[in-house]
């Protein structure tokens, strides 16, 4: 174990941390996009149903 290259473990750890961070930011981006879409739909709900609700 002492003779093994420590860089491989560092690369693996860094890759794992980057994957977790990327997934977190991906879900944040999806959440923001979903909120924007829901707000746009609610803003135009009167146009969608032909003025029934407005």
C-alpha positions in Angstrom: 0.0 0.0 0.0 2.9 2.4 0.7 4.2 2.0 -2.8 1.0 3.0 -4.6 0.6 6.3 -6.3 -1.4 8.7 -4.1 -2.4 10.7 -7.1 -4.9 8.1 -8.2 -6.8 8.3 -4.9 -6.7 12.1 -5.1 -8.1 12.0 -8.7 -10.9 9.6 -7.6 -11.8 11.7 -4.6 -11.8 14.9 -6.7 -13.9 13.2 -9.4 -16.4 12.1 -6.7 -16.7 15.5 -5.2 -17.1 17.2 -8.6 -19.9 14.7 -9.5 -21.8 15.6 -6.3 -21.3 19.3 -6.9 -22.4 19.0 -10.5 -25.5 17.1 -9.5 -26.4 19.7 -6.9 -26.1 22.5 -9.4 -28.0 20.5 -12.1 -30.9 20.1 -9.7 -30.8 23.8 -8.8 -30.9 24.7 -12.5 -33.9 22.4 -13.0 -35.7 23.8 -10.1 -35.2 27.4 -11.3 -36.4 26.4 -14.8 -39.4 24.7 -13.4 -40.3 27.7 -11.3 -40.0 30.0 -14.4 -42.2 27.7 -16.4 -44.9 27.5 -13.7 -44.9 31.3 -13.3 -45.2 31.7 -17.0 -48.2 29.3 -17.1 -49.9 31.0 -14.2 -49.3 34.4 -15.7 -51.0 33.3 -18.9 -53.7 31.1 -17.5 -56.4 33.5 -18.7 -55.2 33.3 -22.3 -55.0 29.6 -22.1 -58.6 29.1 -21.1 -60.0 31.9 -23.1 -60.7 34.4 -20.4 -62.7 32.1 -18.1 -60.5 32.7 -15.1 -59.5 36.4 -15.7 
